[in-house]
Amino acid sequence: MQVTQFSELLIQKCLLDPLKPVVAGVSGGPDSLCMLDLLVKSGMQVFVLHVNHQLRVEADAESARVKEFCEQRNVNCVIISGDIKTIALEKKISVEEAARCFRYSALFDHARAVDAQAVLVAHNANDQAETVLMHLLRGSGLSGLKGMQLRSIQPMWSETIALVRPLLKNSRGEILAYCEENNLTPVYDQSNQDTRYFRNRIRQELLPELMTYNPRIMELLASMSDVIRVDQSYLESEAQKAWQACVLKAGQHFVLFDASCLAVLHPALIRKVLRKAISNIEPDLRDLDFAATERAVSFLDPKSRVNHMHLISNIEMIKNRRTELLICGQNDQLADLWPQIDIMMSFVLDNSNELNIGNGWKISCVESDKVPVFTRDGQTAALDADLLFGMYLDMYAPGDRFTPYGMNGKSVKLGDYWTNIGLPEKARKNWPLLRNGNGDIVWVIGTQISDRYKISAATKRILTLHLVQTLKEN
């Protein structure tokens, strides 16, 4: 392993600017010491971050050794500590996962603080083989089997700062040889021998067994991940086109699709688009296996009578108004998708003849003697003004009945009406209802008016209401 070759790789493959700083995650083990030594010798401006996970008695001593190593090379070094066991308990995740999340969050926070172009970590070719096998055993799709990349953007950490793995093509044997040749004295984390951890079992048990079948297994896994990565880049570009065509609306906690648009896609693209939606809603989710993906795909089947499904973790899928697919967080109200209110309010307009109902929604009001031009999307209500008095906005109450427009005065239970139009249960509790002074429902806002208040040949004054979504309030 030569410094010249390493320097060329940083620029040509990792796309790093030699004049801009980087943050290196250094544990003190052979991989990270090798990477740091090469970075220093290549002339890169390096800021080191060492994370003390407080999981082993040796952790404090290892932190001190990293600090000393950096001081000897005049490298800025920051050491932070985290109570990983407490974090794991609070988030109900494994200690291994909690440590990973804490570590990467800290690395990217430090990178932003020092205006670094990238975060560098010391994963090697052996780690790549282990990662591919882990994803294979978890039932991952192609996204998992492509493994790690030399350079990538991880949106859950940063949209602009790259994650770079400059040793990804080097074997653990090469790294150990470099440490010996350059008189580096790394520390060895004994927890890496603990086979209670999934990755360690693969490293200590599965890979050695696979090598008895084919000594070149790690090389072959690396080659496979390279091929899959190229195929994936094409699929991802096609999936992006499909995303733009099928997404009706997307927010922080939801993605709303045109279900018929999704249904005609190739199955491979459907899986990619659904995975992207789930990842957008819950970026930290790492357990979206093949079975969960197939459940999501089967939910789209028009023959399926299921309208709601808890998919995985905090993610649920909902058939919205029969023509749309909603993927969202279970506990999110989604007021930026639907009009939602928390309290009853009088129908009192401001100087602009508008009523702000909150969460970025408002109702505009115009009175005239002419029939307006409007679409039948439920966003507009044309009412006989002379039949209206003391109007107010309210929410559902047990026993509510509604007389939908066009049903010749026949009333139905409001819950049955919502079921008929496919309005999800999730939206109903706080859905705004425009009521007359006698409590009668005039307009199920955003859907349909009551037949009792429609305009007719006898109508003299027409009140036209428009539901409008504006920028959400801060």
C-alpha positions in Angstrom: 0.0 0.0 0.0 1.8 3.1 -1.2 1.1 6.8 -0.2 1.2 7.9 -3.9 -1.5 5.4 -4.8 -3.6 6.3 -1.8 -3.4 10.0 -2.7 -4.4 9.3 -6.3 -7.4 7.3 -5.0 -8.5 10.1 -2.8 -8.7 12.5 -5.7 -9.7 10.2 -8.6 -12.0 7.7 -7.0 -13.2 9.4 -3.8 -13.4 12.8 -5.5 -11.8 14.7 -2.7 -10.3 18.2 -3.0 -6.8 18.0 -1.5 -7.1 21.6 -0.4 -10.3 21.1 1.7 -10.5 19.5 5.1 -11.9 16.1 6.0 -13.1 14.5 9.2 -11.7 11.0 9.9 -13.4 8.6 12.3 -10.5 7.0 14.3 -11.2 4.2 16.8 -7.5 3.4 17.4 -7.8 0.0 15.7 -5.5 -1.1 12.8 -7.9 0.1 10.0 -8.4 3.6 11.3 -4.7 4.1 12.3 -3.6 2.9 8.8 -6.1 5.4 7.2 -5.0 8.3 9.4 -1.3 7.6 8.8 -1.9 7.6 5.0 -4.0 10.8 5.2 -1.3 12.6 7.1 1.4 11.4 4.7 -0.7 12.4 1.7 -0.9 16.0 2.9 -4.7 16.1 3.6 -6.0 18.5 6.2 -7.5 16.1 8.7 -9.7 16.6 11.8 -10.0 13.4 13.9 -13.0 12.5 15.8 -12.8 9.6 18.3 -16.0 8.3 19.9 -15.7 6.6 23.3 -18.8 4.4 23.5 -18.2 3.6 27.2 -18.9 0.0 26.6 -15.6 -1.5 27.7 -13.2 -0.9 30.6 -10.4 -0.3 28.1 -12.3 2.5 26.4 -10.8 5.4 28.3 -7.2 4.1 27.7 -7.9 3.6 24.0 -9.2 7.2 23.8 -5.9 8.4 25.4 -3.8 6.5 22.9 -5.7 8.0 19.9 -5.2 11.4 21.4 -1.5 10.8 21.8 -1.2 9.3 18.3 -2.8 12.5 16.9 -0.6 14.8 19.0 2.6 13.1 17.7 1.4 14.0 14.1 0.1 17.5 14.9 -3.5 16.4 14.0 -6.5 18.1 15.6 -8.3 15.5 17.6 -11.7 15.7 19.4 -12.9 12.9 21.7 -16.6 12.6 22.7 -18.3 10.1 24.9 -21.8 8.6 24.8 -23.9 6.5 27.1 -24.7 3.9 24.4 -26.5 1.4 26.6 -28.9 4.1 27.8 -29.5 5.2 24.2 -30.2 1.6 23.1 -32.7 1.2 25.9 -34.5 4.5 25.2 -34.7 3.8 21.5 -35.4 0.1 21.9 -32.6 -0.8 19.5 -29.5 -3.0 19.8 -26.4 -1.7 21.5 -24.6 -2.2 18.2 -27.1 -0.1 16.3 -27.2 2.6 19.0 -23.4 2.9 18.8 -23.4 3.2 15.0 -26.1 5.9 15.0 -24.4 7.9 17.8 -21.0 7.6 16.0 -22.2 8.7 12.6 -24.3 11.5 14.0 -21.2 12.8 15.9 -19.0 12.5 12.8 -21.2 14.5 10.6 -21.9 17.1 13.3 -18.2 17.6 13.6 -17.8 17.8 9.8 -20.3 20.6 9.7 -18.6 22.4 12.5 -15.2 22.4 10.7 -16.6 22.9 7.2 -15.3 19.5 6.1 -16.0 18.2 2.6 -16.3 14.6 3.7 -16.4 12.1 6.6 -13.8 9.3 6.2 -14.2 5.9 7.8 -11.9 2.9 7.5 -14.0 0.0 6.3 -12.0 -2.5 4.3 -12.6 -5.3 1.8 -13.3 -7.8 4.5 -15.9 -5.5 6.0 -17.5 -5.3 2.6 -17.8 -9.0 2.3 -19.3 -9.2 5.8 -21.8 -6.4 5.0 -23.0 -8.1 1.8 -23.5 -11.4 3.7 -25.4 -9.6 6.5 -27.8 -8.0 4.0 -28.2 -11.3 2.2 -29.1 -13.1 5.4 -31.6 -10.4 6.2 -33.4 -10.8 2.9 -32.2 -7.4 1.5 -32.9 -6.3 -2.0 -30.2 -5.1 -4.5 -29.7 -1.9 -2.5 -28.2 -4.0 0.3 -26.3 -6.5 -1.9 -24.4 -3.7 -3.6 -22.7 -3.2 -0.3 -20.7 -0.1 0.7 -19.3 2.4 -1.7 -16.0 4.3 -1.9 -18.0 7.6 -1.9 -21.7 8.1 -1.1 -24.2 10.6 0.2 -26.2 9.4 3.2 -29.3 11.7 3.4 -30.0 10.7 7.0 -26.7 12.3 8.0 -26.1 15.0 5.4 -27.3 16.0 1.9 -24.0 17.6 1.0 -21.1 16.0 3.0 -19.9 12.8 1.5 -19.2 9.6 3.4 -15.9 8.2 2.0 -14.3 4.8 2.6 -10.8 5.0 1.1 -9.7 1.5 2.3 -12.6 -0.3 0.9 -10.6 -2.1 -1.8 -7.8 -3.1 0.7 -8.0 -6.4 2.6 -7.5 -6.7 6.4 -4.2 -8.5 5.7 -2.9 -5.6 3.7 -3.8 -3.2 6.4 -2.2 -5.2 9.2 1.0 -5.5 7.0 1.0 -1.7 6.6 0.7 -1.1 10.4 3.6 -3.5 11.0 5.8 -1.9 8.3 5.2 1.6 9.6 5.6 0.8 13.3 2.0 1.6 14.1 0.7 0.2 17.4 -3.1 -0.1 17.1 -5.4 -1.2 19.8 -7.6 -4.3 19.3 -11.2 -4.2 20.4 -11.9 -7.5 22.1 -15.6 -7.1 21.6 -15.0 -7.9 18.0 -14.6 -11.5 19.1 -18.0 -11.6 20.8 -20.2 -13.8 18.6 -23.3 -12.5 20.2 -23.1 -9.7 17.7 -24.4 -10.5 14.2 -21.4 -9.1 12.3 -18.9 -10.9 14.5 -20.6 -14.3 14.0 -20.3 -13.7 10.2 -16.6 -12.7 10.6 -15.7 -15.4 13.1 -17.8 -18.3 11.9 -19.6 -17.9 8.5 -16.8 -16.4 6.4 -14.1 -19.0 7.5 -16.6 -21.7 6.7 -17.4 -20.2 3.2 -13.7 -20.0 2.5 -13.4 -23.8 2.8 -15.8 -23.9 -0.2 -14.0 -21.2 -2.1 -10.9 -19.4 -0.8 -11.7 -16.4 -3.1 -15.2 -15.9 -1.5 -14.4 -12.3 -0.4 -13.1 -11.3 -3.8 -16.2 -12.8 -5.4 -18.5 -11.0 -3.0 -16.7 -7.8 -3.8 -17.1 -8.4 -7.5 -20.7 -9.2 -7.2 -21.4 -6.0 -5.2 -19.6 -4.0 -8.0 -21.8 -5.5 -10.7 -25.0 -4.9 -8.6 -24.0 -1.3 -7.9 -23.8 -0.6 -11.7 -27.2 -2.3 -12.2 -28.6 -0.4 -9.3 -27.5 3.0 -10.7 -29.7 2.3 -13.8 -32.7 1.1 -11.8 -32.4 4.1 -9.5 -32.5 6.5 -12.4 -35.6 4.8 -13.8 -37.1 4.8 -10.3 -36.6 8.5 -10.0 -38.6 9.0 -13.3 -41.3 6.8 -11.9 -41.3 8.7 -8.6 -41.8 12.0 -10.4 -44.7 10.5 -12.4 -46.5 8.8 -9.6 -46.1 11.0 -6.5 -49.0 13.3 -6.0 -47.7 14.9 -2.8 -44.9 14.3 -0.3 -44.2 15.7 3.1 -42.0 15.1 6.1 -44.1 12.2 7.3 -45.9 10.9 4.3 -45.8 10.2 0.5 -49.1 10.1 -1.5 -49.1 8.2 -4.7 -51.5 7.9 -7.7 -52.2 4.2 -7.2 -53.1 3.5 -10.8 -49.7 5.0 -11.9 -47.9 2.7 -9.5 -49.8 -0.3 -10.6 -48.6 -0.2 -14.2 -44.9 0.0 -13.3 -42.5 -2.9 -13.7 -42.4 -4.8 -10.4 -38.7 -3.9 -9.9 -39.6 -0.2 -10.1 -42.6 -0.6 -7.8 -40.3 -2.1 -5.2 -37.7 0.7 -5.7 -40.3 3.5 -5.4 -41.9 2.0 -2.3 -38.6 1.5 -0.6 -37.7 5.1 -1.4 -41.0 6.3 0.1 -40.4 4.3 3.3 -36.8 5.5 3.5 -37.9 9.1 3.2 -40.3 8.8 6.1 -38.0 6.8 8.4 -34.4 7.2 7.2 -32.9 5.2 10.1 -34.9 2.1 9.3 -32.5 -0.7 8.4 -34.8 -3.8 8.6 -36.9 -3.4 5.4 -36.4 -7.0 4.2 -37.8 -8.8 1.2 -40.9 -10.0 3.1 -41.8 -6.4 4.1 -41.3 -5.2 0.6 -43.5 -7.9 -0.8 -46.2 -7.1 1.7 -46.1 -3.5 0.4 -46.4 -4.6 -3.2 -49.3 -7.0 -2.5 -51.1 -4.2 -0.8 -51.4 -2.5 -4.2 -53.2 -5.5 -5.7 -56.7 -4.2 -6.8 -58.1 -7.6 -5.8 -57.1 -7.0 -2.2 -59.9 -5.7 0.1 -57.4 -4.6 2.7 -57.4 -0.7 3.0 -55.0 -0.3 5.8 -51.8 -2.2 6.8 -49.1 -1.7 9.4 -46.0 -2.5 7.3 -43.0 -2.3 9.6 -41.7 -0.2 12.5 -43.6 3.1 12.5 -44.7 2.8 8.8 -48.3 2.2 7.7 -49.9 2.0 4.2 -53.4 3.3 3.5 -55.7 3.3 0.5 -56.8 6.9 0.4 -60.1 7.8 -1.4 -59.8 4.6 -3.4 -57.5 6.0 -6.1 -54.5 6.9 -4.0 -51.8 5.1 -1.9 -50.6 6.8 1.2 -47.5 5.7 3.0 -46.9 7.5 6.3 -45.8 7.4 9.9 -48.3 5.7 12.2 -48.4 8.4 14.9 -48.5 11.4 12.6 -51.6 13.5 12.1 -50.6 14.6 8.6 -52.3 18.1 8.8 -50.1 19.2 5.9 -51.9 16.5 3.8 -55.4 16.9 5.0 -57.3 19.8 6.6 -57.5 19.0 10.3 -58.8 21.1 13.2 -58.5 20.7 17.0 -61.3 22.9 18.3 -64.7 24.2 17.2 -64.5 27.6 15.6 -67.1 30.1 14.4 -67.3 30.9 10.7 -66.0 34.4 11.0 -64.1 35.8 8.0 -61.3 38.3 8.1 -60.9 41.4 5.9 -59.9 39.2 2.9 -63.1 37.2 3.2 -61.1 34.2 4.4 -61.1 31.9 7.4 -57.8 30.5 8.6 -58.4 27.0 10.0 -54.8 26.3 10.9 -52.0 24.0 9.7 -51.7 26.0 6.5 -55.3 25.6 5.4 -57.9 28.3 4.8 -61.4 28.8 3.4 -62.1 31.7 1.1 -65.6 33.0 0.6 -67.4 34.8 -2.3 -71.1 35.7 -2.5 -72.7 36.4 -5.9 -75.9 35.7 -7.9 -74.1 33.7 -10.6 -73.3 30.0 -10.6 -69.5 29.6 -10.2 -67.3 27.5 -12.4 -65.6 24.8 -10.3 -64.2 21.3 -10.5 -65.9 18.4 -8.7 -62.9 17.7 -6.4 -64.6 18.7 -3.2 -62.4 21.7 -2.8 -65.2 24.0 -3.8 -68.7 24.3 -2.3 -71.5 26.3 -4.0 -74.3 26.9 -1.4 -77.7 28.6 -1.3 -76.8 31.5 1.0 -80.4 32.1 2.1 -80.5 28.7 3.8 -77.4 29.4 5.9 -77.1 30.9 9.4 -74.8 30.9 12.3 -72.3 28.6 10.6 -69.3 27.1 12.5 -66.6 24.5 12.0 -66.6 21.4 14.1 -65.4 17.8 14.2 -67.2 14.4 14.1 -69.6 13.6 16.9 -71.3 10.2 17.5 -74.6 9.9 15.7 -73.6 12.4 13.0 -75.5 12.0 9.8 -75.0 13.6 6.4 -77.1 14.1 3.3 -74.6 13.9 0.3 -75.2 15.9 -2.7 -77.2 14.0 -5.4 -78.9 11.6 -3.0 -82.3 13.4 -3.1 -82.4 14.1 0.6 -81.4 10.6 1.8 -79.1 10.8 4.8 -76.4 8.3 5.8 -74.2 7.9 8.9 -71.2 10.2 8.4 -68.9 7.2 9.2 -70.5 5.2 6.4 -70.1 8.1 4.0 -66.4 8.4 4.8 -66.1 4.6 4.2 -67.9 4.9 0.9 -65.5 7.6 -0.4 -62.5 5.8 1.0 -61.4 8.4 3.6 -59.0 6.7 5.9 -59.8 6.3 9.6 -56.6 8.2 10.4 -58.0 11.4 8.9 -61.5 11.3 10.4 -61.2 12.3 14.0 -60.1 15.9 13.3 -61.6 16.3 9.8 -63.4 19.8 9.7 -67.1 19.9 9.1 -69.0 23.1 8.2 -72.2 23.1 10.2 -75.3 25.3 10.1 -76.5 27.0 13.2 -78.8 24.1 13.9 -75.8 21.6 13.9 -76.7 20.2 10.4 -73.6 19.3 8.3 -73.5 21.7 5.3 -70.1 20.6 3.9 -67.8 17.8 4.7 -64.9 20.1 3.8 -62.8 18.9 1.0 -65.3 16.3 -0.1 -69.0 17.1 -0.7 -71.8 19.5 0.2 -75.1 18.5 1.7 -77.9 18.1 -0.8 -80.1 20.2 1.5 -78.0 23.3 0.8 -77.3 23.0 -2.9 -78.2 25.8 -5.3 -81.4 25.4 -7.3 -83.6 27.4 -9.7 -85.1 29.2 -6.7 -81.6 30.3 -5.3 -81.1 34.1 -5.3 -77.7 34.3 -3.5 -74.9 31.9 -3.9 -72.2 31.5 -1.4 -69.0 29.9 -2.9 -66.4 28.5 -0.6 -62.9 27.3 -1.6 -60.6 25.1 0.5 -57.1 26.4 -0.1 -53.7 25.1 1.2 -51.2 27.7 1.9 -47.7 27.7 3.4 -47.8 26.0 6.8 -47.6 28.3 9.8 -44.4 28.3 11.8 
